[in-house]
Amino acid sequence: MTTRSISAAGSLRIAKAFLRAREVSILIVILVVFGATTIYNHSFADPLSVQQLLVGASVMMMLAVGETLVIITRNVDLSIGSVLGLSAYVVGDLFAHNPNLNIVLAILAGTGVGLFCGVVNGAIVTVVRVPSLVVTLGTLYVIRGIDAIVVNGLQINPSSIPSSFINLGYETIIGIPWIFIIATVLVLIVGYAMRTFRPARDLYAIGSDPAAALLAGIPARRRVFFTFVLSGAIAGFAGALWLAEFATVSSVAGLGY
């Protein structure tokens, strides 16, 4: 076999693997819709317009990553919007009272808020064994209520947020917004983990047949608990970046998410 034929065979395998990927159909639909919209309105494909679209989708991408992990295990987390709102306000309030606060510490604080909420959700679902739909529907309103009490009618204004933090929501590298790059990296890391590591693969087994997963020796409750913790932490992280995107936050942040 010649070098050219080997190269052609390798390219064919790559093309087949690409076409078999489930995400390809979604990508094709997005490209078709984008192309059709651009034909109707040429300014839709303007670089600034595309950047705004990417920024607008970034927070939802991050929330979807955490939610996906929970859904794979036959559960659901309805509280992520409320967690995002509480996290965003906590980070904004920290900046308002500590203007020189390190950005990384602020993001970690927001992630910590979400982590705590995820621990509460996961504990009630796995230890008390209350259905996740009931639990997270309840914590959705509880966390939103806590948010309303903490905010107490106040609003964090852009003047209280450091420009270096706001830049995370708008600065670009080679034309791609930083916030979109962060969301994409998160998607790729979790996607790789779900395909590669056994604890992550266990989630599929739990979702397919919880009883069979237990018989196979999979620590189902521990795995499910961990997914809720991750979902909460990611929602808290997304809340911090939501603040960077909008530079203002009130008690209705993330409402409906």
N, C-alpha and C positions, 0 to 999 in steps of 0.2 A: 504494500500500500504506500503510495507516494505521500510526501509531506502535505501537498495540496489537498489530497483526499482526506487525510487525517484532520486537517484544519476544517474542511467542509463538514465532516461528520461531527466534530466538536461544536461547530456553530449551529448545526441542526439540532443537536441535543439541547443546547441552551435555548434555542427558539421554542422547542417543544415544551421544555420545563416552564418557560415564561407563559406560554399560551395555556398551560394546564393550571396555572395559579388562579385561585378563585377571585383574587382582587382585580384581575385583568378586565373582567366584564364591567366592573364598577368604573375602572379607569377609562374604558372606552365610552361609557355613557357620559362621564364627566366631560371628556374631550368633545363629544358630539354636541352636548348642551352648550359648552363654551364656544364651539365653532358657530353653532346656529345663532347664539346671542350676539356674537361678534359681527356676523353678517347683517343682523338687524340693527345693531348699534356699534359702529366701528370703534368708538371710544372705550368700549368695554374691555378691549384687549390692550389698552394703554398701560404701560408699566406701573404707573401710580395706582390705577384701578386694580390691577392684579395684586399689588402689594397689600392694598386694603382688604381684598378678598382673603388673602392668606392670613393676615392679622386677625380678621374676624372669625376665621375657622379654627385658629390655634387653640383657644381655650376649650372649645367644644371637642377638639381632637383629644386633648389631655383627659377630659372628663370621660370620654368614650373608652379610653384605655382601661381606666379603673373599673368602669361599669361592665366592660366586656369580661374581665376576670371573674366578677361576681356572677354574671349571667351564665357563664360556662358551667358553673356548679349548680345550676337550676335555682338560683336565687336572684334577687334584685335589690338594688340600693337606690331608693327614691329620694334619699336625703342629700345627695351631692350638691344640689343647687343651694340649699340652706348652708351647707358646710362651706361652700365657696364664698357666700355672702359674709358669713361670720369671720372667715379667715381674712378676706379682703379688708374688712373694717379693723380687725385687730392689727394687721400690718400697717394700715393707714394711721391708726391711733398711736402706734409706736413711733412712727415717723413724726407725727404732730408733736409728741412730747419729747422726742429725742432726734432732733434734726440731723445729727452726725452719726446716727446709727448705721452700722455696716450693712450693706445690702444683702449679703449672704446670710447674716444673722436674722434679718427681717424675713427673708424667704423661708428660713428654717423655722421661725416662729409660726408663720402661716401654715407650713407643713405640719408642725406639731399640733396645731389646733385641729386640723383634719385627721391626724393620726389618733388623737384622743377620741374624736367622734367615731372613727372607724372601730376602735377598740370597744366602745360601748355597743355599737351595732352588732359587732361580731360576737361579743360575749352573750348578749341576749338571744341571738339566733342559735348559737352553738351550745351554750351552757343551759339556758332556760328553755331552749327549743321552741321558741315562738317563731312562726313563719316570717320570713324576711319581708314579705309584702306588708304585713301588719306592723312589724318593728320599724321599718324605715319610713313607712307612711306616718307613724307616730313621731319618730325623731325628726322628720322633715318639719313638722309644726313646732316641736319642742325647741329645736335649734333655731328656727326662725323667730320663736318667741324670745329666746335668750338674746338673739341678735338685736331684736327690737328694744329689749331692756338695756342692753349695753350701749346701743346707739343713742337711745332716749331722745329721738327727734333731731339729733345733730347730723352733720354731714362733713366728711373730710374733703377739703378743697385742694385743688392742684398746687396752691402755694405752699401747702404743708408737705408735699411729696418732693424729695430730692430729684433734680433733673436727671441725675445719673441713673436713678431707678426708672423714671419714666422712659428713658431712652431704650430700655429693654423692650418696650411695647412698640417702638417706632423706628429705632435705628436698624440699618440694613448692612449686610455684607454681600458684596457683589450683587446687590439688588434684591436680596432675599431677607425679609425681616427676621431679626434675632428670635423673636417669640415663636415664629414658625419653625425655625431651626431647632429650638429647644423642644417643641412639640414633636417634631419629626424624629429627633434622636430618642425621645421617650418611646415613641411607637416602635422604632426599630429595635431598641433594647428589649422591650417586653415581647415583641414578636419573635425575636431570636430565642429568648428564654422559653417561650411557650413551645417552640419547636425542638429545643435541645435538651433541657434539663428535666430529670424525672419528676421532681416535685411539681413542676408546672404541667407536665403531661398528665399527672395524677388528676388534675382538675377536670380534664376531659372525661376520665373514667368515672369520676364522681357524678358529673352531670349526665352521663349516659345511663348509668345504673348505680345509684348510691348503695344498694344492698350488695351488689356484686363487688363494688369497690371495697367495702368493708371486709367481705370474705377473702378478697385478694390481699388483705393486710395493709390497705391504704388508710392512713390516719385522717379520715374524712373530715371530722370536726375541726381538727387542727388546721387542715388545708383551707376549709371554708372560712374559719376565723381569720386566717392570714389574708384571704382575698378581701374581706371587709376592711381590714386594717390598711391594706394597700389602696383600696378604693378611696377611703377617707383621706389618707396621706396625699394621694394624687389630687383630690379635690381641694385640699388645703393649699397645695403647691400651685394649682391652677388659680385659686383665689388671689394669691399674691401677685401672679402675673396678670390677672384680670385688673387689679389695681394699677399695675404699670401701664396697661393698655388704655384705661379710661381716666386715670389720674384723679378720680373722685369716687366716693362710695357713700351710700346711705343704707338704711335697713332693708331696702328692696333689691339690693344687689343679688344677682343670680336667681331672682324670682321667676319661676316657670321652667328653670333648667332641669 
